Amino acid sequence: MTDLDADALIAIRRGLHQIPELALHETRTHDYLMAKIQSWQSSWMTIKGVPEVPTAIMVRLAGTDPRRTIGYRTDIDALPVTEATGLPFASTIPGQMHACGHDVHMAVALGILQHFAANQPRDNMLFFFQPAEEEDYGGYRVYQAGAFTGEWQPDEFFAIHDNPALPAGQLATRQGTLFAGTTEIYLTLRGLSGHAAYPQRAKDSLVAAAAFIMQVQTIVSRNVDPLRGGVVTIGSLHAGTVPNIIPGEAKLSGTIRAFRQADIEMMQQRVRDIANGVAATYGVEADLKLIQGGYMPVENAPEQTADMMDFMAADPDTDFAEAEPAMTGEDFGFLTQKFPGTMAWLGVNDPEHTLHSDKLSPDEASIKPGVAAFIRFFNHRMQ
């Protein structure tokens, strides 16, 4: 069996692009992937599911002379975005789109898997097709279900994320933290509604919300080392309906991001302190939820990352660059807390559009170079 060529990989990507599905509902995607994987069945391949996360797929390839188990993870879910690319293979599911390039990720993973399904690796390999990256922390769920135990436990994990700002097919990574960890903020402030003419008879949730928004802006500037950085953004505020009624309830949501888990935990505590302080100051009740789940910083492991960077920088067939850290969040970070791992950017050359854009259109010329580079790297790793 020969490796999948560029046209075959593009056809896979387009097939997946047309059936985007949201976190934990990736049933058609699961079936598409299973059909491909099963068509490459070999004597050294074992496939298993995860009952607690039924759209997850795990594939194990037994090595000829194994010294380790090399893991490779791809995400499979999409976003609640209405596609506006106008492409002939655009999403067929209203209001859902692979606007973060997970269709590219899956095509790369399948290309790598197909090669080693046809050419038995020396080391054991584990391919993890993970649901729920965008939300609901699929990596964490599968780990908590006990899926990575026994012969299914990887000694190291690798993954990619597409990057529209980089040239098609270029791979880029770095030592240390590549992506930030994140925490989602959900705050409801409950006061007492009243007539705008009689503010003394109300407890204004909107004024309290405004105070909260202003105060959280000091968390990073006055608590985080400027050389490390961080972000607290409130992206949503809903309160009131008409001009002359003081709203009794305000709902806010936002995000915390930082490169170190210790900084994230400190920022979480400051958000709690400010919410409680605002509640006391303005006489309202604060119902705060902070949700991190598995979205921890993606911390590249020193040994595996050094080997990848050295190999790809020296490989004449790989376009490689050293990356800068990014405030992008990725739940592969949870797996890098449990297993030594490395994530790399894969350039997809769409600089006019960002990840999550309804017009994101990755350059499909990136897929085959990404597959080929990782096949070469894994063969090197197994020497």
BELMOUR-V730921 format. One record per residue. RES is the residue in one small letter. OMEGA is omega as a letter, one per 40 degrees, with the letter a starting at -180 (NA if undefined). Layout:
# BELMOUR-V730921
[[RES | OMEGA] [RES | OMEGA]]
This chain:
# BELMOUR-V730921
[[m | i] [t | i] [d | i] [l | i] [d | a] [a | a] [d | i] [a | i] [l | i] [i | i] [a | i] [i | a] [r | a] [r | i] [g | i] [l | a] [h | a] [q | a] [i | a] [p | a] [e | a] [l | a] [a | i] [l | i] [h | a] [e | a] [t | i] [r | i] [t | i] [h | a] [d | i] [y | a] [l | a] [m | i] [a | i] [k | a] [i | a] [q | i] [s | i] [w | a] [q | i] [s | a] [s | a] [w | a] [m | i] [t | a] [i | i] [k | i] [g | i] [v | a] [p | a] [e | i] [v | a] [p | i] [t | i] [a | i] [i | i] [m | a] [v | i] [r | i] [l | a] [a | a] [g | i] [t | a] [d | a] [p | i] [r | a] [r | i] [t | i] [i | i] [g | i] [y | a] [r | i] [t | i] [d | a] [i | a] [d | a] [a | a] [l | i] [p | a] [v | i] [t | a] [e | i] [a | a] [t | a] [g | a] [l | i] [p | i] [f | a] [a | i] [s | i] [t | a] [i | a] [p | i] [g | i] [q | a] [m | i] [h | a] [a | i] [c | i] [g | a] [h | i] [d | i] [v | i] [h | a] [m | i] [a | i] [v | a] [a | i] [l | i] [g | i] [i | a] [l | a] [q | i] [h | a] [f | i] [a | i] [a | a] [n | a] [q | a] [p | i] [r | i] [d | i] [n | i] [m | i] [l | i] [f | a] [f | i] [f | a] [q | i] [p | i] [a | i] [e | a] [e | i] [e | i] [d | i] [y | a] [g | i] [g | i] [y | a] [r | a] [v | i] [y | a] [q | i] [a | i] [g | a] [a | a] [f | a] [t | i] [g | a] [e | i] [w | i] [q | i] [p | i] [d | i] [e | a] [f | i] [f | i] [a | i] [i | i] [h | a] [d | a] [n | a] [p | a] [a | a] [l | i] [p | a] [a | i] [g | i] [q | i] [l | a] [a | i] [t | a] [r | i] [q | i] [g | a] [t | i] [l | a] [f | i] [a | i] [g | a] [t | i] [t | i] [e | a] [i | i] [y | a] [l | i] [t | i] [l | a] [r | i] [g | i] [l | a] [s | a] [g | i] [h | a] [a | a] [a | a] [y | a] [p | a] [q | a] [r | a] [a | i] [k | a] [d | i] [s | a] [l | i] [v | i] [a | i] [a | i] [a | i] [a | i] [f | a] [i | a] [m | a] [q | a] [v | i] [q | i] [t | a] [i | a] [v | a] [s | a] [r | a] [n | a] [v | i] [d | a] [p | i] [l | i] [r | i] [g | i] [g | a] [v | i] [v | a] [t | i] [i | a] [g | a] [s | i] [l | i] [h | i] [a | i] [g | a] [t | a] [v | a] [p | a] [n | i] [i | i] [i | a] [p | i] [g | a] [e | i] [a | i] [k | i] [l | i] [s | a] [g | a] [t | i] [i | i] [r | i] [a | a] [f | a] [r | a] [q | i] [a | i] [d | i] [i | a] [e | i] [m | a] [m | i] [q | a] [q | i] [r | i] [v | i] [r | a] [d | a] [i | i] [a | i] [n | i] [g | i] [v | i] [a | i] [a | a] [t | a] [y | i] [g | i] [v | i] [e | a] [a | i] [d | a] [l | i] [k | i] [l | a] [i | i] [q | a] [g | a] [g | a] [y | i] [m | i] [p | i] [v | a] [e | a] [n | a] [a | a] [p | a] [e | a] [q | a] [t | i] [a | i] [d | i] [m | a] [m | a] [d | a] [f | a] [m | i] [a | a] [a | a] [d | a] [p | a] [d | i] [t | i] [d | a] [f | i] [a | i] [e | a] [a | i] [e | i] [p | a] [a | i] [m | i] [t | i] [g | a] [e | a] [d | i] [f | i] [g | i] [f | a] [l | i] [t | i] [q | a] [k | a] [f | i] [p | a] [g | i] [t | i] [m | i] [a | i] [w | i] [l | a] [g | i] [v | i] [n | i] [d | a] [p | a] [e | a] [h | i] [t | i] [l | a] [h | i] [s | i] [d | i] [k | i] [l | a] [s | a] [p | i] [d | a] [e | i] [a | i] [s | a] [i | a] [k | i] [p | i] [g | i] [v | a] [a | a] [a | a] [f | i] [i | i] [r | a] [f | a] [f | i] [n | i] [h | a] [r | a] [m | a] [q | NA]]
